[in-house]
Amino acid sequence: MSYWSVGLSKATGDTQSNNMEEQEKHDLEQDGSLAVENMGAKASAMGSGGASSLGPSPTLENIQAAYGEGESSRARELIQQACCVECSAASPRLEGLRLLCVATQHGDEESVSYLLHEAHVPLPLEPSEGNPAILAAHYGHVSLVRELLDSVPGPFVHRDLLNWMLVSACQQGHLEVVRMLVQGYHADAEDCAIHQEEFAVITGLPLYAAARAGNEEIARFLLQNGAGLSSYTLMDYPAFSRLLVEQQLVEEADTHTEPAGEKLLCGRWSGLKLPWLELDWFMDVSSRISHLDLSCNSLSSLPSVVPWGLIQLRTLDLSNNRFKELHTAQSSQEIICSRLRQVNLSQNELTSLPSGLLHLTRVQRLSAAKNKLTSLFDIPNGTNWIGLRKLEELDVSDNCLTSLPSAVLHSFKSPHFPQSLPEQTHQLP
């Protein structure tokens, strides 16, 4: 079970989560200076004085002024001079990191390359408000992100650093940086970048950060690369979430046009990690849905219209969810999905199949493998069923069945049973 921290305590102002949210907001209000001056104050406290303490250093002020005046070449010269002075003072590491932050903040690729490869300033691997890699992601400097990460020795960059960079880029709307971090450096689109004690902070989820900033294109990319719509995202940003879900309803490429002049739709909602399904997301087009894929989510219930009220439905995939039962219509008049041909209920927690399936005369394939079935259908003895006459394949392997009811099996059209069924279930009439 996952636990989330959804609020930040004032007492944790010096934690990573508070640093990320509050520091970036504060720094942006100061002309984008981010954490450079804060780092300078820390450097002064740690340094031994003189040239190694660069809090109010005129050299740093001159570099900032040169960048501010658009004189990048003068800033580069000052950076190289500062490195030489610092080296003679025997404390290059602290000064080098500050200079690397300044150069990164202003997108100075030449100076960043010099500091990394000639001045040998190492990139810190732990995430912090002043990490140059996080600054590069925050400002959307794609080439600098690559330069900084590639300077790290070894095959892997610290996962927490990558995740914090990813969240920063999501917040600021830098799609190219997001794409590069996920595809090029294997940042986890689902992992949380910020933790408060042992709890993950919801604002550190990349998709939540994208929703918070209204970055639709980034959110779509994250969903395509393993992110999921958490309950917090659905509740805090319902309109944004609905837009993302509705975009997964696509027209069939090779379908005929309905009498009303509208094409049938496929609901491609697999892998979104949805905790629930809102009827409002598809109610207006429910009569056009022919294929519905809700596999690999976290669903335990469905609106009553699914699947029984979807008149055009041909295929239904509910596999790999958390269903213990499915809503069954009270009467056959409520079951209008008469075109349904394929049903996949595998990898759930069902103890019996929904009896509504027995009203459907066109179902050809029915899979309910890897459930907890103790009976095929929970129906009264002697019930005369007319459905499932065209069933060709029934997969109920990896369940708790000991036999299959003859009353139901007599109505099947030569069903094929997988070899993985236990021997007891082969006692067919």
C-alpha positions in Angstrom: 0.0 0.0 0.0 1.3 3.5 -0.9 1.1 6.4 1.4 1.2 10.0 0.4 1.9 13.3 2.2 -0.5 15.9 0.7 0.5 18.8 2.8 3.8 20.5 3.8 4.4 21.4 7.4 5.9 24.8 8.3 8.3 22.9 10.5 9.8 21.2 7.5 10.8 24.3 5.6 14.3 22.9 5.2 13.3 19.6 3.7 13.7 18.7 0.0 10.0 18.9 -0.7 9.7 22.4 0.7 12.9 23.5 -1.0 11.6 22.4 -4.4 8.2 24.1 -4.2 9.0 27.3 -2.2 12.6 27.9 -3.4 11.8 27.8 -7.1 8.8 30.1 -6.6 10.9 32.6 -4.6 13.8 32.4 -7.0 11.7 33.0 -10.1 10.4 36.2 -8.5 14.0 37.4 -8.3 14.7 37.5 -12.0 15.4 33.9 -12.3 18.4 33.9 -10.0 17.3 30.6 -8.3 19.6 29.3 -5.6 22.9 31.0 -6.5 22.8 33.7 -3.8 21.6 31.2 -1.2 24.5 29.0 -2.1 26.8 31.9 -1.7 25.7 32.5 1.8 26.3 28.8 2.6 29.7 29.1 1.0 30.6 32.0 3.2 29.7 30.1 6.3 31.7 27.1 5.3 34.7 28.8 3.8 37.8 29.9 5.7 37.7 33.5 4.5 39.5 35.5 1.8 39.3 34.2 -1.7 37.6 30.9 -0.7 34.5 32.8 0.7 32.6 34.1 -2.3 29.3 35.3 -0.6 29.8 39.0 -1.5 32.6 38.4 -4.0 33.0 41.2 -6.6 34.1 38.5 -9.1 30.7 36.8 -8.8 28.9 40.1 -8.9 30.8 41.0 -12.1 29.9 37.7 -13.7 26.2 38.2 -12.8 26.4 41.8 -14.1 28.0 40.7 -17.4 25.3 38.1 -18.0 22.6 40.7 -17.1 24.1 43.1 -19.6 24.2 40.5 -22.3 28.0 40.3 -22.4 28.4 36.5 -22.3 32.0 36.6 -23.5 33.0 38.9 -20.7 31.2 36.6 -18.2 33.1 33.6 -19.6 36.4 35.4 -19.2 35.6 36.3 -15.6 34.6 32.6 -14.9 37.9 31.4 -16.1 39.8 34.0 -14.1 37.8 33.1 -11.0 38.7 29.5 -11.4 42.4 30.4 -11.5 42.2 32.5 -8.4 40.2 29.9 -6.6 42.7 27.2 -7.5 45.5 29.2 -6.0 43.4 29.6 -2.8 43.3 25.7 -2.6 39.4 25.5 -2.5 38.3 25.1 -6.1 35.4 22.8 -5.5 33.1 25.2 -3.7 33.7 28.1 -6.0 33.5 25.9 -9.0 30.0 24.6 -8.1 28.8 28.2 -7.7 30.2 29.2 -11.0 28.7 26.1 -12.6 25.3 27.2 -11.2 25.6 30.7 -12.6 26.7 29.5 -16.0 23.9 26.9 -16.1 21.3 29.4 -15.1 22.2 31.7 -18.0 22.5 28.9 -20.5 26.2 29.4 -21.1 27.2 26.2 -22.8 30.8 27.1 -23.3 31.4 28.0 -19.7 29.6 24.9 -18.4 31.8 22.7 -20.7 34.9 24.5 -19.5 34.0 24.1 -15.8 33.2 20.4 -16.2 36.0 19.3 -18.4 38.9 21.7 -17.9 38.3 23.0 -14.3 37.1 19.5 -13.4 34.1 20.7 -11.3 32.1 17.6 -10.4 28.3 17.6 -10.7 26.7 16.8 -7.3 24.6 13.6 -7.5 22.3 14.5 -4.6 19.3 16.6 -5.5 19.2 20.1 -3.9 17.9 23.6 -4.7 21.2 24.6 -6.2 22.1 21.5 -8.2 23.2 22.7 -11.7 21.4 19.8 -13.4 18.1 20.8 -11.7 18.7 24.4 -12.7 19.2 23.3 -16.3 16.0 21.3 -16.3 14.1 24.1 -14.7 15.1 26.6 -17.4 14.7 24.1 -20.2 18.4 24.1 -21.3 18.3 20.8 -23.2 21.9 20.7 -24.3 23.1 21.6 -20.8 21.0 18.9 -19.2 22.7 16.4 -21.5 26.2 18.0 -20.9 25.8 17.9 -17.1 24.4 14.3 -16.9 26.9 12.9 -19.3 29.7 14.3 -17.2 28.8 11.8 -14.4 31.1 8.8 -14.4 29.5 5.4 -14.6 26.4 4.1 -16.4 23.7 5.5 -14.0 22.8 8.9 -12.6 21.3 9.1 -9.1 17.6 8.3 -9.5 16.4 11.0 -7.1 18.3 13.6 -9.1 16.7 12.5 -12.3 13.2 12.5 -10.8 13.6 16.0 -9.3 14.8 17.2 -12.7 11.8 15.6 -14.4 9.4 17.2 -12.0 11.0 20.6 -12.5 10.8 20.3 -16.3 7.1 19.2 -16.0 6.3 22.2 -13.8 7.9 24.6 -16.3 6.5 23.0 -19.4 9.8 21.9 -21.0 8.6 19.0 -23.1 12.0 18.3 -24.8 13.7 18.1 -21.5 11.0 15.7 -20.2 11.3 13.5 -23.3 15.1 13.4 -23.0 15.1 12.5 -19.3 12.5 9.7 -19.7 13.7 8.2 -23.0 17.4 9.0 -22.8 18.2 8.7 -19.1 15.4 6.4 -18.0 13.8 8.8 -15.5 10.7 7.1 -14.0 7.6 8.9 -15.1 5.7 7.3 -12.2 8.2 7.8 -9.3 7.9 10.6 -6.8 10.8 13.0 -6.6 10.0 14.4 -3.1 9.6 12.6 0.2 8.8 13.9 3.6 10.2 11.5 6.1 9.0 8.1 4.8 6.0 9.5 2.8 6.0 10.6 -0.8 4.8 14.1 -1.4 2.1 14.2 -4.1 3.5 17.4 -5.7 6.6 15.4 -6.5 4.8 13.2 -9.0 5.6 14.2 -12.6 2.0 13.9 -13.8 0.6 15.7 -10.9 3.2 18.5 -11.5 2.2 18.7 -15.2 -1.5 18.8 -14.3 -0.9 21.5 -11.7 0.8 23.6 -14.4 -1.7 22.7 -17.0 0.9 21.2 -19.4 -1.3 18.9 -21.5 1.3 17.8 -24.0 3.7 16.7 -21.2 0.9 14.9 -19.4 0.0 12.9 -22.5 3.7 12.0 -22.9 3.9 10.9 -19.3 0.8 8.7 -19.7 2.4 7.1 -22.7 5.5 6.3 -20.7 4.2 4.6 -17.6 2.7 7.4 -15.5 -0.8 6.9 -14.1 -3.7 9.1 -13.0 -3.7 9.0 -9.3 -6.8 9.7 -7.2 -5.2 13.0 -6.1 -4.7 14.1 -9.7 -8.3 13.1 -10.6 -9.8 15.0 -7.6 -7.5 18.1 -7.6 -7.6 18.6 -11.4 -10.9 17.0 -12.6 -11.2 19.0 -15.8 -7.6 18.4 -16.8 -7.9 14.7 -16.0 -11.2 14.4 -18.0 -9.5 16.0 -21.0 -6.6 13.4 -20.8 -9.1 10.5 -20.6 -11.3 11.7 -23.4 -8.3 12.0 -25.7 -8.0 8.2 -25.4 -11.4 7.8 -27.2 -10.4 7.4 -30.8 -12.4 6.7 -33.9 -12.1 3.2 -35.5 -9.9 3.4 -38.6 -11.8 0.8 -40.6 -15.4 0.9 -39.3 -18.5 1.8 -41.2 -20.4 4.9 -40.4 -23.4 4.6 -38.2 -26.9 5.8 -39.4 -26.4 9.0 -37.5 -23.3 9.7 -39.5 -20.8 9.1 -36.7 -18.0 6.6 -36.5 -17.6 4.0 -33.8 -15.1 4.7 -31.0 -12.4 2.7 -29.2 -11.8 3.5 -25.6 -8.1 2.9 -25.1 -7.8 3.3 -21.3 -5.4 0.5 -20.6 -2.5 1.2 -18.2 -3.7 4.6 -16.9 -3.8 3.2 -13.3 -7.3 4.6 -12.9 -8.8 4.1 -9.4 -12.3 4.6 -10.8 -14.2 5.4 -14.0 -16.4 8.4 -14.2 -19.5 8.1 -16.3 -19.2 11.8 -17.3 -16.0 10.9 -19.2 -17.9 9.0 -21.9 -21.6 9.3 -21.3 -22.2 11.6 -24.4 -20.6 9.0 -26.7 -21.5 5.8 -24.9 -23.7 4.7 -27.9 -20.7 4.8 -30.2 -18.2 2.8 -28.1 -17.4 -0.5 -29.9 -14.2 -1.5 -28.2 -13.4 -0.8 -24.5 -10.0 -1.6 -23.1 -9.8 -0.9 -19.3 -7.0 -3.4 -18.6 -4.1 -2.8 -16.2 -5.9 -0.2 -14.1 -6.8 -0.2 -10.4 -10.6 -0.5 -10.9 -12.8 -2.3 -8.4 -16.2 -1.1 -9.7 -17.7 0.3 -12.8 -20.7 2.5 -13.7 -23.7 0.3 -14.2 -23.8 1.2 -18.0 -20.5 -0.7 -18.4 -20.8 -3.1 -20.2 -24.6 -3.8 -20.2 -25.7 -0.4 -21.6 -23.1 0.0 -24.4 -25.2 -0.9 -27.4 -22.4 -1.0 -30.0 -19.9 -2.8 -27.8 -18.0 -5.6 -29.5 -15.0 -6.3 -27.3 -14.4 -5.7 -23.6 -11.1 -6.0 -21.7 -11.3 -5.7 -17.9 -8.2 -7.8 -17.2 -5.6 -7.0 -14.5 -7.8 -4.9 -12.2 -9.2 -5.4 -8.7 -12.8 -6.6 -9.5 -14.4 -8.9 -6.9 -17.7 -8.7 -8.6 -19.3 -6.9 -11.5 -22.7 -5.1 -11.5 -25.4 -7.3 -13.0 -28.5 -5.9 -14.6 -31.7 -6.6 -12.9 -33.4 -7.8 -16.1 -32.6 -8.8 -19.6 -34.2 -5.6 -20.9 -31.4 -3.7 -19.3 -28.8 -5.6 -21.2 -28.5 -4.1 -24.7 -24.8 -4.9 -25.5 -26.0 -7.7 -27.7 -23.1 -7.3 -30.2 -20.5 -8.2 -27.6 -18.2 -11.0 -28.9 -15.1 -11.0 -26.8 -14.8 -10.5 -23.0 -11.6 -10.6 -21.0 -11.9 -10.7 -17.2 -8.6 -12.3 -16.4 -6.4 -11.4 -13.4 -9.1 -10.1 -11.1 -10.6 -11.4 -7.9 -13.9 -12.7 -9.1 -15.5 -15.7 -7.4 -18.1 -16.2 -10.2 -18.8 -14.7 -13.6 -21.5 -12.0 -13.9 -24.7 -13.8 -14.8 -25.5 -11.0 -17.3 -23.2 -12.7 -19.7 -25.7 -15.5 -20.0 -28.1 -13.2 -21.8 -25.6 -12.5 -24.6 -26.0 -14.7 -27.7 -23.0 -13.5 -29.7 -20.1 -14.0 -27.3 -17.4 -16.2 -28.9 -14.4 -15.8 -26.5 -14.6 -15.5 -22.7 -11.5 -15.4 -20.6 -11.6 -15.4 -16.8 -8.2 -16.9 -16.0 -6.3 -16.1 -12.8 -9.3 -15.1 -10.7 -10.8 -16.8 -7.6 -13.7 -18.6 -9.3 -15.3 -21.2 -7.1 -18.3 -21.5 -9.4 -18.7 -20.5 -13.0 -22.0 -18.6 -12.6 -23.9 -18.0 -9.4 -27.3 -18.9 -10.7 -30.3 -20.9 -9.3 -30.5 -24.5 -10.2 -32.8 -25.3 -13.1 -32.5 -21.9 -14.7 -33.0 -22.1 -18.5 -30.4 -19.9 -20.1 -30.5 -19.1 -23.8 -27.2 -17.1 -24.0 -23.6 -18.1 -24.9 -24.9 -20.3 -27.7 -21.9 -19.2 -29.9 -19.2 -19.5 -27.3 -16.1 -21.1 -28.9 -13.4 -20.5 -26.3 -13.7 -20.4 -22.5 -10.6 -19.9 -20.4 -11.1 -20.3 -16.7 -7.6 -21.7 -15.9 -5.8 -20.8 -12.6 -9.0 -20.6 -10.5 -10.6 -22.6 -7.7 -13.1 -24.5 -9.8 -13.6 -28.2 -9.3 -16.3 -28.8 -11.9 -18.2 -27.0 -14.6 -22.0 -27.0 -14.4 -23.7 -29.2 -17.0 -26.8 -27.0 -17.2 -24.7 -24.2 -18.5 -22.3 -26.2 -20.6 -25.1 -27.8 -22.6 -25.9 -24.5 -24.1 -22.4 -23.8 -25.3 -21.4 -24.3 -28.9 -18.5 -26.8 -28.5 -16.3 -24.6 -26.3 -12.6 -25.0 -26.3 -11.0 -25.5 -22.9 -7.3 -24.7 -22.3 -5.0 -27.5 -21.3 -4.1 -25.6 -18.1 -7.5 -26.4 -16.5 -7.4 -28.7 -13.5 -8.4 -32.3 -14.2 -11.6 -32.1 -12.2 -13.0 -29.5 -14.6 -12.7 -31.9 -17.5 -15.7 -33.9 -16.1 -18.0 -32.5 -18.8 -21.4 -33.9 -19.6 
